[in-house]
Every structure is written in C-alpha cells, then in structure tokens.
Amino acid sequence: ADKQAILAWNPAQPFVLNVQRHREKRIIFVTFISPDVAQVALQDGAAPNMIGHTRIDPLTQHKADPAGICIFWHTGPDLMPEEVAAHFEMRLNQLVGLSATVPQMPGVEETKVAIGLDASSNFVAYVKTARHKKTGFVTFQTAELCQVVLQDPQQPRSIMGVPIDAPVQHKSEPNTAVIFWKNAMDLPEAAI
C-alpha cells in the first residue's frame, strides 16, 4: 500500500467517492460519484478560494476522469483529504438543497429529474457577458433554480479572483441572474 497516497472515504458521504493527494506536488484529486456531481462542483458560483486555512487555485476538471477534479495550491498548510471531502460534502448538500440528516439522499441526477430537468442537463443553461458594461448574465434551466441561487446565503463574492457584486434578478427574465464586476477588464464566460 502506498502510504503517501491517502484515501479518505466515508460511506455516509454520498457525493465524494475518493480524495487522494499527489505524492510530491501540492495537488489533491477529488473523485465524485458521477461526472454530473463533478460539474456541479466546478460550476459552483461560490467555488472556494480557501479550504480550511489553505488558499487554492480555481478548481479544474481532471484531464482523464470526467467524475474528477484537481485542486492546486502553492502556499499555506497542506490540504488534508478529510477536510477536502468534508468541504465538498457540505457545499454540494447546500447546492442541491439536501440535508445531511436525510437517510437516503437522492443523487444529482434524481434531484434534476425531481425539478423537471433531464438528468444529463446542466443547472445553468448558458452565460452571456456584456464586457463593456462589466456585466454577466447567468441563465438557469428554471426560474426556481435561479431563485435558489439568488437566495443562497453563501453567494459568491468573487469569480477567478475578480470581486463581484451580489447576483441580482434580471428585470425581465425570471430564470436569469445578473452579476457585475468593477476591478477587471474582462471575466470570461466560461469562468462564470
């Protein structure tokens, strides 16, 4: 057994399947139960720039595993697989509106079907930006999903390190949230 490759898995944690630290580099690989769950983590508008006391780079998709993401960091304390798993379990539970006390938690696919979406569709339909106005428009699959995001007490305050104002409801499109930023020339649509 490789003692440097730490595996942290708890059957009570329904989203995270495996967390493994690279032997030499400051990289942690997180494998979720499905590619859809990995996409929810990657598309989280409030994606962390900190886990515990460690500042991390933006989350990236694993190159070979569609259910996996990579977390990189350069300074600060080492990330422990247990704290990474706990972070994603808590955040994903918040994102899909589930409580950790529910004995049989539905997966992301079941949650999508329950709210009337196709199991393979994303929560976000598309993103547009008006760069000259430093404005982004995030259109969700449903108006209900948009409201969940707008009412989230942990709304994102930055995207890729760019500070943003709290998202607001679009004036005429009930399934669209609008974000504004001031301190950057551009924020790529893919980042939003």
FIFI-553966 format. One record per atom (N, C-alpha, C): x, y, z. Coordinates in steps of 0.001 Angstrom, whole numbers, plus 500000, padded with zeros to 6 digits. Example, Ala and Ser with C-alpha at 12.3 -4.5 7.8 and 13.67 -1.06 7.14 Angstrom:
<rs>
513190494310507800;512300495500507800;513200496700507800;512850497750507080;513670498940507140;512900500030507870;
</rs>
This chain:
<rs>
500846498812500000;500000500000500000;500880501235500000;500476502226499251;501221503467499154;500804504369500312;501712504595501247;501370505369502434;501223506853502128;501824507343501017;501718508758500705;500427509093499965;499814508132499352;498540508365498674;497437508078499680;496868509129500215;495886508998501295;494495508898500688;493743507931501147;492380507763500689;491444508084501844;490522509007501613;489547509341502649;488168509119502059;487469508128502535;486135507859502042;485269507427503198;484081507929503219;483143507602504275;481826507258503590;481281506067503795;480045505694503107;478875506608503438;478951507376504529;477882508314504858;477975509579504003;479056509715503252;479229510883502391;478816510498500974;477665510993500517;477143510494499248;477770511084497984;478496512179498066;478982512831496854;480427512499496526;481288512474497535;482719512271497315;483035510787497420;483625510244496354;483970508836496324;485389508604496816;486298509537496478;487714509311496735;488428510661496740;489352510845497690;490220512028497713;491643511527497883;492508511926496971;493881511427497000;494846512579496772;495879512644497593;496896513686497458;498034513161496591;498560514033495720;499716513679494898;500901513404495816;501750512457495452;502888512076496303;503870513216496538;504105514032495510;505152515049495631;504651516473495463;503657516691494619;503198518040494315;502018518430495197;501762519729495239;500622520242496007;499366520158495145;498898518930494988;497701518662494192;496867517628494952;495570517855494978;494646516852495511;493658516527494402;493414515228494215;492464514741493230;491198514324493968;490062514859493551;488779514514494160;487959513781493105;487504512579493441;486634511818492550;485244511801493164;484274512266492387;482886512292492840;482169511048492334;480941510856492777;480205509648492412;479789509634490956;479800510800490295;479428510844488882;480008512105488242;480105512126486915;480545513354486232;479621514538486500;478311514284486676;477387515385486965;477734516080488278;478084515293489283;478445515895490570;479719516720490417;480685516221489656;481909516988489416;481571518307488733;480622518291487792;480241519523487098;479564520512488042;478752520006488967;478126520895489949;479214521588490773;480222520837491204;481321521435491982;482086522453491142;482360522120489891;483108523031489022;482308524278488666;480989524152488569;480157525278488169;479651526090489358;480030525708490555;479594526410491762;480069527860491703;479124528784491648;479484530199491593;480211530686492834;480064529968493926;480754530348495160;481940529428495403;482501528902494322;483644527991494464;484681528636495374;485254527858496256;486128528440497273;487470528892496703;488042529898497346;489453530173497102;490242529746498336;489512529212499314;490131528671500532;489413527375500902;490194526409501333;489632525234502006;490407525152503300;489685525208504414;490369525297505704;491152526602505753;492452526500506013;493318527686506072;494247527754504870;493917527057503799;494788526976502631;494131527659501434;494839528626500846;494359529306499632;494594528375498442;493541528182497633;493640527267496490;493418528023495185;493911527439494097;493648527953492760;492221527564492365;491665528172491299;490343527731490831;490340526227490525;489237525585490838;489103524144490604;489228523854489118;489842522724488780;489974522342487377;489465520915487182;488948520665485989;488485519323485624;489691518396485502;489581517181485995;490637516187485818;490732515863484327;491944515738483804;492123515536482360;491565514214481860;491636513172482671;491242511845482200;489938511332482813;489553511837483989;488398511303484708;487274512341484725;486176512109484003;485103513100483978;484410513291485331;484569512340486249;483992512478487584;484995513081488567;486142513540488063;487195514034488941;487527515493488722;488023516130489792;488556517490489714;489929517505490371;490686518559490079;492011518741490678;492019520042491457;492665520013492600;492833521205493425;494326521448493559;494753522649493183;496154523040493283;496291524133494337;497406524133495050;497721525237495953;499225525410495993;499663526622496359;501088526935496283;501706527243497645;500912527819498530;501438528189499843;500436527790500907;500862527902502151;499958527597503253;500063526152503675;499260525800504667;499306524423505169;498843523426504115;499333522205504228;498906521143503321;497419520874503511;496755520593502406;495358520183502478;495296518716502863;494396518392503743;494187517012504143;492974516469503407;493063515247502886;491924514669502156;490613514715502939;490692514512504244;489482514505505061;488782515866505018;489570516977505112;488937518293505120;488402518648503726;489060518180502673;488584518416501311;487265517679501103;487204516412501504;485968515630501376;484838516288502164;485119516703503393;484091517333504229;483598518638503591;484529519414503033;484153520675502377;483162520421501241;483481519479500354;482614519240499198;481295518587499598;481316517714500582;480054517123501044;479113518218501541;479639519130502353;478813520191502909;478304521121501793;479196521555500911;478812522507499870;477843521880498860;478085520650498449;477187520009497495;475811519762498116;475785519445499392;474494519314500077;473732520633500031;474445521759500237;473805523078500167;473307523353498750;474121523027497763;473774523350496380;472554522592495880;472408521368496296;471258520597495809;470113520606496813;470250521409497877;469153521610498814;468819520404499654;469836519612499956;469595518412500748;470149518583502150;469600517867503065;470082517893504439;470911516649504699;471973516816505481;472837515676505791;472121514645506658;470960515001507205;470250514065508075;469270513182507302;469069513424506022;468170512595505220;468826511232505012;468176510140505410;468842508836505330;469180508393503910;468259508520502958;468517508110501577;468518509354500703;469682509912500500;469766511129499700;469756510794498223;468914511495497462;468958511281496017;470238511864495443;470690511303494343;471862511848493676;471488513086492884;472469513697492275;472240514908491493;471278514615490348;471432513453489698;470546513111488590;469091513053489048;468852512409490206;467492512313490726;466949513684491095;467818514547491646;467410515901492009;467003516670490756;467769516516489686;467429517202488432;466074516725487917;465852515420487917;464585514868487440;463434515367488322;463671515443489637;462627515882490567;462195517326490305;463099518142489788;462727519530489496;462374519729488023;462238518614487288;461760518679485921;462824518815484851;464080518589485196;465155518661484201;465505517271483702;466124517216482557;466709515978482072;467915515663482959;468117514416483310;469204514036484227;470578514419483694;470741514519482386;472060514829481831;472267516326481598;471256517142481861;471397518581481597;472125519276482754;472690520439482454;473344521253483480;472309522113484184;472653522603485386;471780523532486091;471740524873485352;472878525274484778;472973526539484051;472740526274482567;471807527028481954;471531526869480533;472619527544479704;472955528788480034;474031529484479329;474425530748480086;475571531295479702;476100532519480298;476446533471479169;476064534735479327;476444535788478380;477103536904479180;478017537619478554;478598538790479208;478441540003478304;478315541167478953;478378542456478273;479661543090478799;480775542778478129;482091543153478647;482237544654478838;481695545435477909;481830546885478022;481110547429479253;480136546676479772;479425547091480985;479881546315482217;480845545393482028;481326544544483116;480142543857483814;479348543170482987;478126542531483448;478060541119482889;477594540183483713;477382538812483275;475947538401483522;475390537609482598;474017537114482708;474080535595482783;473627535034483897;473636533590484100;472194533105484004;471902532368482941;470544531874482727;470480530415483154;469603530154484126;469435528806484664;468351528070483892;468297526753484063;467293525941483369;465874526314483793;465704526727485058;464381527093485552;464476528349486411;463349529044486559;463290530220487430;463502529806488889;463059528587489247;463227528118490628;464706527973490985;465491527420490045;466938527311490292;467568528682490462;467142529633489649;467658530996489761;467363531549491157;466155531316491653;465793531814492982;466623531154494084;466906529861493921;467755529169494907;469110529869494994;469682530193493837;470990530855493815;470892532255494398;469866533019494015;469729534396494496;469485534454496001;468857533412496554;468555533400497988;469625532674498804;470653532171498154;471722531447498836;472474532403499759;472540532101501075;473271532997501982;474781533005501727;475286532023500982;476721531970500683;476972532297499213;476367533393498754;476563533795497366;478029534098497104;478453533882495873;479859534157495564;480173535638495680;481370535951496138;481853537331496202;482966537567495190;483424536471494553;484438536619493517;484347535432492570;484815535667491343;484937534609490339;486334534736489776;487111533656489876;488507533660489417;489290534828490023;489000535144491295;489716536214491979;489200537607491682;488201537741490793;487633539054490472;486443539300491399;486511540353492239;485372540650493127;484121540975492317;482990540423492740;481712540701492079;480716541181493115;479725541956492636;478612542335493495;477704541115493649;476839541145494654;475897540041494846;475019539906493604;474774538684493133;473901538500491966;472510539075492235;471890539624491194;470539540179491306;469656539564490224;468364539625490438;467385539117489481;467392539985488223;467364539350487054;467223540076485788;465828540711485771;465716541899485206;464442542631485250;463318541956484477;463639541260483367;462557540689482560;462642539177482360;463759538547482787;463897537104482621;463977536433484001;462899535733484428;462868535177485778;463895534067486033;464443533456484973;465428532390485191;466867532892485007;467072534222485025;468403534787484812;468826535655485996;470067535424486430;470688536265487451;471736537136486764;471944538333487300;472895539275486719;473995539526487739;475240539495487260;476366539832488130;477117541019487528;477732541797488402;478510542964487981;479888542879488616;480892543353487905;482234543443488463;482833544777488061;483814545243488851;484378546570488625;485886546548488388;486585545599488985;488045545683489066;488800544869488029;488146544491486945;488834543731485908;488275544159484554;489095544077483552;488640544423482225;487648543399481691;487893542120481996;487081541073481407;486988539903482371;485873539217482347;485679537977483093;485135536993482079;485905535939481729;485460535021480676;484141534334481022;483295534136480008;482008533462480225;482193532083480820;483233531381480403;483468530020480917;483752530035482412;484318531119482931;484602531203484365;483348531422485179;482354532099484564;481122532414485277;480246531179485334;
</rs>
